[in-house]
Amino acid sequence: MNVSSSYNLDNERIKKFVVAGGGTAGWFSAAILTRAFLNSDCKIELVESPQISTIGVGEATIPSIIDVLTYLQIPVKDFMIKTNATFKLGIKFVDWHSIGDHYWHQFGYVGSKIDGKPFYQHWLKHHLKGGKFDFTDFSPSVALARENKFLINNPKQPTNLSASTFALHFDAALVANYLKDYCVNNGVVHTQGHINDVQLNDSESIDALHLSNGEKIRGDFFIDCTGQRGLLIGDALNVNYENWEKYLPVNRAIAVQTERSGSLPPYTLSVAHEHGWRWQIPLQNRTGNGYVYCSEYCDDETAKELLFKNITGKPLNEPKVIKFETGKREKFWYKNCLAIGLSGGFLEPLESTSINLIVKGMLDFIEFSPHITPHQPTIDEYNRLMDIEYECIRDFIVLHYCKSSRTDSSFWNMWQNIELPESLKTKIEIFEGSGRLHRNDLDLFTSDSWYAVLNGMKVIPKLYDSMIDCSDYKQVELRMEQMYQGLMQSVSQQLTQDEFINRFVR
């Protein structure tokens, strides 16, 4: 019995993974597989078409990038040197609620509990009584970002800046090359060739990939990183793509790189414009710029003119127009295929979540311990969790638009009457009426992130939690003043990002 059981288990193990597609999605997927199956006899092969170039504009991340580098045992310092990376403490949003207004979405926590009660409720009472402080005034990350300062916290020496966390800005093309070297050095077979056809077996699962050079690549399980076309999951397996254009109508971006000019701000800049929004991402050697817009209200040439009117520094490349469709696959995992990156779905880059979704999709997949024989309850649960992941991020992004008071263009007028996802509509209504934030525990974004954007878009509850009245208001106000002044004092003693990078990296 034991021998038979062992034999059957061995037969169920996946002996070979095939990753279809390179770029950020393909090489991150291969790297995670490499790490997960290190010292096993599992083979990993990545097939990359030389005819398809990497989109290469996903240059901003969220703090989970540090977690995945740790998982892969990649030193942050080495990664930063080879990808021209800089640090990111959050995002500064300009002109989103109204022209001339700005707010911050910070990384890390804001404030700390007072009398054992949530800081946000104390701040809300302060705000409703005409207080001078904004919510994110108590964010260590924002305090640092405003002054272009940075530090990496030492967990053994906690300070009032310890609640700050960080992500990275980097050159996406260099990241793909870095991960390619990592994978090849760890035994991944790198095959260059254009996929002409996907061969299915009798059970309608994928059996092999046929390349244009006549080569046939077989495998037990296939990771589809072929972009929004979804060559495997869509074309071959006919899994539909669920379009979310009615919620997120922007569908194009134009990107250009410019020479670096001035100091290095430790944050991404997001500026709302007539037909969408513009990003600015500082790297060590250059700046990444782009304009995300809706083609219904703006043509490519107009978008290019707007972008070039607002960049600083000499352009280093020809602007690249990228078309995309917001939404997701109805199933990410189907039979022996997993859709990762653009083949699985796309949510516009406003909150820099694309790489996180790649990593999350792969790490969850590894945790589900896939076998050769599909186990449908496992597959269904994986898809359920990924659906929630995408829907929560979708709602968070829509929030940045739907509460804008701008009426200066057809694009912003549209947002006054746009259909909201029921999940977001309910969340906003409950929050406005009672100050309660009903948050899904599987949501990527913390309560403090929601508070920051809600407050930034002027969504303020009518009431605060009455339990806050149990605290001495004058003492709470004094405590908040001390918190703020303490942050300012600590920030003044830190290095600028330029100085920190010179010491840390060079």
Disulfide bonds with the S-S distance in Angstrom:
none
